Structure formats: structure tokens, C-alpha cells
């Protein structure tokens, strides 16, 4: 019984799988953060562009003058 527990504690055959899982999780969190920053930046730029477009619009004079 103690020998089996000792072998289980010493065995590192699944270490590479855990490393890959941690690496994948880190890449996923990093990708999510980059995506959120890009989405926020695009939203701010779009709102700025739309505000500038609204300010540049000049209505035509009314008809019948």
C-alpha cells in the first residue's frame, strides 16, 4: 500500500499534459485580453469618427427662399 502511494507521488508521467494545459490557459487568457483591448479601441475610434462626421454635416438651405 505504501509502495503504491510512493510510486504515485514520484511518478511524473502526466507532467507534460499539465504544462500544456497551463500554457493553453495562459494563451487563452492573453488572447481574450488582447481581443477586449482591440474591441474597446475600435469602439472608441468609431465613436470619434461618427462624432466628427456629425459635426462636418451642413444642412442645405430650405427650399423656397
N, C-alpha and C positions, 0 to 999 in steps of 0.2 A: 504494500500500500504506500509506504513512504518512498519507495523507489519510483513508483509511478508518478507520484506528486513531484518528486525531484526532477524526473525527466521532463515533465510538463513545464516546470518553471525554467529549465535550462534550454528547452527547445525553442529555436528562433526561426522555424521554417515559414511562419506567416508574417515575418517582419517586413518583407518586401511589399506584401499586399497592403499592410498598414501604412507604409511610407507612400505608396501610390495613392491611397485614399486621402491621406493628408495633403499631398501635393495637388490632387484634383480638387479638393475642397478649397485650398488656398487660391488656386487659379480661378475657381468659380466665384469666390468672394471678390477677388480682384477684378474680374470681368464685369461683375454686377456693379461694382463701384464706378468703374470707368464708364459703363453704359449710363448710369444715373447722372454722372457729371456731363457727359455729352448731351444727354436729353435736356438737362437743365440749361446748358449753354445754348442749344438750338432754340429752346423756348424763349429765352431772353433776347436772342438776336432777332427772332421772328417778331416778337412784340415791338422791339425797337424799329424794325423795318416797317411794320404796319403803322406805327405812330408817325414815322416820317412821311409815309405815303399819304396819310390823312392830312397832315399839315401842308403838304405840297399841292393838294387839290384846290383848285379855284373854280367856283361855280360860274357858269355862264350867266350873262345878264338876262333878266327876264324879257320875254318877248313882248312886243307892242310898245317899245319905248320910242 
